[in-house]
Amino acid sequence: MKQVKKIAVALMLFVAATSFVNAQSKVAHIDVTQLLSAMPEMKAAEAELKKLQETYGADIQASMTELRNKYTQYQNEATSKSKEENEKRAVELQGMEKTVGEFQQNAQQEIQKKQAELFAPISEKAKAAIERVAAAQGFDYVIDAQAGSGLIVANGKDLLADVKKELGI
């Protein structure tokens, strides 16, 4: 009877230990920002976005130069014009300022929209590669190891090299 009791206790301890080992999850980490910056698609998207920003910047700069020139011209001619004409010109300048401001806001919105459009498929591709590598290596969780993301100690497996290999970079 004592032996049966010992065997039962030993069996329970074995089952408990096995359950404890199985309950532990495997965790890995990866610096997603570093991965994304290494992807050729990201470099191409950033170049396209920069080109768009430069185009809008040049347009805005040209509009601002035109506004400044007109302001200077109207200021120089103000003494030779009637009060009514100067008021008309002031309203015209205010309208131009408003137009330039609206154009700046629209340009910023278009840049943000284009950024989201360009970066979304790249992020999805990176996420899918991370998921494939994690599944292949048996990891339950993958934590972003980027500085400031909350990861304090990164002693676990770093998947960056494996995911780059998966993506062919």
Steps between C-alpha positions, in 0.01 A plus 500: 500500500786733584658427164176574315479828690861584408438411137183711495684799651790453259259477208320817613833685533604379154171616346526835679860552390415405142205740500720776641762448228233492231335812641814706455484695178791561271572868448722666239565862409570703188566868428224562247630847410839356415335227293284747309793732429696205354222411256562625142129576461522742792794682345307537174189620685702753701659631179158540338365674808800735512448588133135582571598714801753689288241562229247637748775697674604665174138590420446646846828693482400644160162606638664660804746689277212625285312609812805685639564672166139612472503620862818702435356641177175602669688651792717710266197616299276563802568874518402552137176303525167593649386371836238286325762350267734425795216327688426290190865404478510409871201270451670349195818433703298341780331277246836398357632424850196287569543314170867430573413377851230270366740369237756424773241309702381307195857419404571367850186286488593365157850415622359316802251316280775400255724389790226273634433367150869424440593364842196278572590217258863510614397472865266213415776319314736540797232386745423192291870410484535544877197275554639232265842498666349500851270211411781304336720543807220431749471845659168594659579870540722745313564832669616816322849573633507862386634737762219642710253225417498363852749218446752522780702179466549329166674172584266294285535413134538797263310418181636789291756295306253216440226734380742683270597162358129416455453825308816449297682808630 
